[in-house]
Amino acid sequence: MIWAYPDIRLTLVLAGVFVLFYFLYLIKFWSINRRLKVEKQRLFTKLIIRSAYFILFLIAFAGPSIGNSFKEVKEEGKDIFIAVDLSQSMNATDIGPSRLSRIKFELKNLIKSFPSDRIGLIIFSSEAFMQCPLTFDQAVIQLYIDGLNTGLVPNAGTDLTAPLRMALDRFLKDESQEIKAKSIILISDGENFGDDLESIVSDLADNNIKVFSLGIGTKQGSQIPRGNGVVIDPATGMPAITKLESQSLRLASSETSGEYFEISDESQQIGDLIATLESMEGGVANTRMVEASSNKYFYFLLAALSLALLDMILPIKTIKL
C-alpha cells in the first residue's frame, strides 16, 4: 500500500488529541453520573464505534493507494514568437502613456501565462531583427521587453512582412525534434509599407503557423512625439498623424486561422488574446508511460462517515435509571 500523505507525526498528533479529549469525556461522564447505574458494556461499545471511524478518517486523510496501473502522459508545448513594431508611430500617445509603453506592460503579464512554452522576441520597423530566440527563460524575455524602444531599429516605415518572414524562417530551421504548435503574436498599429504580405501569409498557413495580431492605437490617431517636438509629414509640412489601421493585421490573422485583437479606445482585448493562446492545443512534444497508483481514500472515508452517521442517529444508551 502506498500513502499519498505519509505524515506519521501529524497522524500521531491527531490520534493523541482524540485520545485526550475522549479520556476527558469519560471522566466528565463518570463525574456527572456517579450516582446513576452505568452500563459499562454499552459505554465500551460506543467507544469502539467512535474509535473505529476516527481511525478510518485518519486512513482516508493519509490517502491510501492500492494497486498500480500504467498511464500514457502526453507532454504538450507551444512555440510563440512575439513580433513588436518599433517604428516611430509606436511613440504616439493616443493609448496612454504611449503605444509602446502600454505594449511593454501588457507583454510582461502575457508571458507569465505561458511558463512551460518557448517564447521568442522579434523587433521590426522597416527591417526585422531577432532580439531573443525561442527560450524557456522568462527572466531573459522580461529583460528584453524592458529595453524595447524605437531607437533599436531603423525607422523608414513599417514592413509587416519582415518579422513574419523571419519567424517562419526560424521555425523551419528549428533543430528541436519536438513537435509543437507554432504561432506568432504580431503587434503593430497596422501601418504597412511593405510588399508581398499575402505571399508570406500563405507560406505561414501552409506550415500550420497561426498569426494572432494585436492592433494598438485609435481611429482618431494622434501626433508622433520626437524629442521636444513632433514628427512632421514631409508631404504637407504639418505634424504627422498616425492612426490604427487594422486591415493588414486582420488579413494576416484570418489567412492563417488566427485571430485579430485590439487595444484601442473601444477595445481592451489583451485578456482575450491570452485566453485564446491558452486554449490553443499544443503540439505533442513527447509521450511517456508512467506508473500510477489508485487512491482508495474514498472507501475509507465512506465507511467512516457511515459509522459516524450510525453513531448520531442510533445513540447507544449509556445510562440506566
N, C-alpha and C positions, 0 to 999 in steps of 0.2 A: 504494500500500500504506500502511495506517495502522498505527502501532505503539501498543499499549496501554501499554507501559512504555518510552518512548523515552529511557532514561538512557544517553546516549553515554559519559559519564565512567565509569560503573560497567562498561560493556561493555569499554572500553579497559583498565581496571584488570584485569578478569578475563583478557582476552587477553594482557596483559603478564605476568601471573602464569603463565599457561600456557606462554608462550614461554620465560620464565626457567627454570621447572622442567624443561621439555623440553631446554633447552640444557644444564642441569646433568646431566641424564640421559645425554645424548650424550657429554659429557666423561667421565663415570664409565664409560660403556660402552667408550670408546676406551682408557681407562686400564687397565681390567681385562683387556681383550682385545688389548692392544698386541702380544702375541707370537702371536696367532692370526690366521688369514686371515678377513677380514671381507668379506661380500658387500654392498658399498655400495648396490647397486640394491635389494636386499630391505629394507635398513635405510631407504632413502628411501621405499619403498612403504609401510612401516609408519608412517612419519612422515606421509605423505599421508592415510592412513586415519584416524589419530588427530586430525589437524588438521581433517579434514572433519567428524567427528562432534562435535568441540568447537565448531566454527563453527555447526553445526546446533543444538546445545544453546543457544548464545547467541541465535540467531534465535528459537527457541521461547520462551526466557526473556523476550525483548522483546515477545512477543505480537503477531505479525503478523496483520493483518486484511485480507482480500481480498474485494472486492465489497461492495455495500451493499443493504440491504433496509429496508422501512418496516414499523413495528410500531405497533399501537394500544395506547396506555398509558392505563389507567383509574386515575384518582385517587379513592381511596375515603376516606371520613371518617365520623366519628360525632359526634353532639352528645349530651352527657351532663350532666344536671342532678343534682347531689348535694343531697339534702334531709336536713338534720340536725336531729333532735329536740333542743331545748334546754330542755325542761321540767325542773323541779326533780329529777325522778326520775333524770335522767341524771347526777346527782352521787352516786348510790348506789355503794357500794364493793364490791358482790358480784363485780364484774370490776375487778381492781386496775389502777392505783391508784384509778381511778373509771371509770365507763362512758364519760364524755365524754373523759377523758384518753386512754383506750385508743383511742377512735374517732379522735381527732386524730392520734395516732401512726400508725394504720393508713391514714388518708386520705393522709398525706404520701407513703407508699410507693405507694398506689394510683394517684395522679395521675401519678407518674413513669412508669407503664407506658403512658400514653397521650399521648405528646409531640406527636402530629400531630392530635389531636382537640380540639374545643372543649368546655370544661368550665365549668359554671356552679354557683353555690352558693346554696341557699335554706335559711334557718333558720326554725324554726317551734316553736310550742308550741300555745297556743290560737289564735294567728294566725300567718300566714306572711309572711316578708319576703325580698325579693331582696337577698342580701348581695353577690353578684357575678354579673353577666350572663355569658352564654356568651363565653368568651375562649380564645385560644391561649396566653396569657401565664401560664405555670405559676408564675412568681415571685409574681404577684398572688394567685393562688389559695392558694399556700402562706402568704402573709401573712395572708389572711383566716382560714385554718384555725388559725393560731397564736392569733388573737384570739377564737376561739369560747369563750363562757361562757354560763351560764344567765341572766345578768343582761341579756342583749341583747334578750330578748323578754318580753312579759307572761306571767305564769305563772298561768293559770286553767284548767289541764287541758291535755290533748293532743288536737289535732284533726288526724288524718292526711289528711283531705280537703283542707285548706287548701293544703299545699305541692304536692299533686298537681294541684289546680286552677290554681295559679299557674304551674307548669311547663307544663301544657297550653296555657294562655293565651299564654305566651311563645313556645312552639313554633309556635303557629298564627299569631302576629303577626311571626314572624321574617322580616325583609326580605331575608335572604340567598337568592339564587336557586339555590344549590347544594342538590342533593337528597342528604340524609344520613340515615343510620339514627339514630333518636332513642330515647333511653332515660332512665330516672330511677332513681337509686340512693336508695332510701328507707331511712333509718337511724333506728331508734327501738327503745324497749323494748316497743313494741306496745300500750301502754295508749291506748285511743282513746275519746274522749268526744264526738267529732263525729258528725254525721249525713250521710246521703247518700253514703257511701263507695262503694256499689255503682254509683251513677249516674256518678260521676266515673271510676271504673274502666272502666265500659262506654264512656265517651267516649274514654278513652285507647286502648282496644282498637280502636275504630272508626278511629282515626287512626294505627294501627300504632305506637304508642308503648309500649315494654315497661317494666315496673317490676321492678327487681331489689331485693328487700327484704333488709335486713340487720338481723336482730334481735340485740339485745345485752342481756345480763342472765342471771340464773339462775332456775330454777323455785322455788328456796327463797327467793330475793329477799334484800333487806336493808333496813335503815333508811335514811332520806334525811338526810344531814348538812345543817345550816343554821347557819352561824356557829359558835358553841361548843356548839350543841345539835343536835337533830334535828327534822324536820318532824312535827307532831302531827296525827293524824287527828281532825278535829272531831267525828266521829260517835261515836267511842269514847273520846276523850281519851287514847289510847295512841299511842306512836310509830307513824307510818305505815310500812307495809311495801310495797315495790314489787317486783314480780316480772315476769319476761319473759312476755308474753302474745303469742303469735305468730299467733293466728287471723286478725286483720285484715291483718297483713303477708302472710301466706300467700295470703289472698284477693286482695289487690292484685296479687300476682305471678302467680298461676295464671290469673286472668281476662284478663291482658294478654300471656300466653305468655312471661312472665319466669320467674325462679326465686327461691326463698327461701334465704337463707344465715343463718348464726348464729355469734355469738361468745358462748359460754357456758362453763360448767364441763365440758360434754360435747363441744362442738364448737368448732373454731377454723377457720372456713371463709372467711376473707378471701382466702386464696390461690385458693380455688375460684371466688370472685366475680371476681377479676382474670382468671383463665383463661377464664371464661365470656364476659366482656366482650371479651377479646382475640379469641376465636374467633367472635364475632358478626360477620357480614358487614356491612361498612359500605356505606352508600349510595354510588352513583357520583356524585361531586361534579363531575367533569369528565373528558373524554376528549380525547386529542390524539395526533397521529401524530408519531412520532419516527423519524429515520433511524438505523439501527443497522448497524454493520459486523460481518462474520462473522469471528470469531477463528479462525485456522487453525493455531495453535501446535501442535496435536496431531500434524499430519502431519510437521512438522519434528522434533518430539520422537520420533515413531515411527521416522523414518529414522535419527536419531542413536542411538537405542537398538539398532537393528538393526546398525549399523556397530560399536558398542561390543561387542555380543554376538559378532559375527563376529571381532573383534579378540581376544576372550578364548578362544573355542573353536577358532579356526583361527589360532594364532600363526604369524607368518612367521619362519622361521629367519634369524637374522642372523649366525650363526657357522658356519663350515665348517672342520672339523678337517682 
